Amino acid sequence: MKLTLIVSGILLLLSGLEFLNLGYWLSAPANEPAKADLIVTLGGGIGERDQMAVDLYKAG
């Protein structure tokens, strides 16, 4: 019982530390757009994504 509580506490502590560092993993620098054979636009927003897809298509 005591060992289970200790192990659970350690796992909870490690999970909390990983949660605090989550922003570092999610803020990876974006790469410059590369040439592709296909452009996919996901829904959402008020047309900014569609306009960006058109701009990328026209840029080649």
Secondary structure, 3 states (H helix, E strand, C coil): CHHHHHHHHHHHHHHHHHHHCHHHHHCCCCCCCCCCCCCCCCCCCCCHHHHHHHHHHHHC
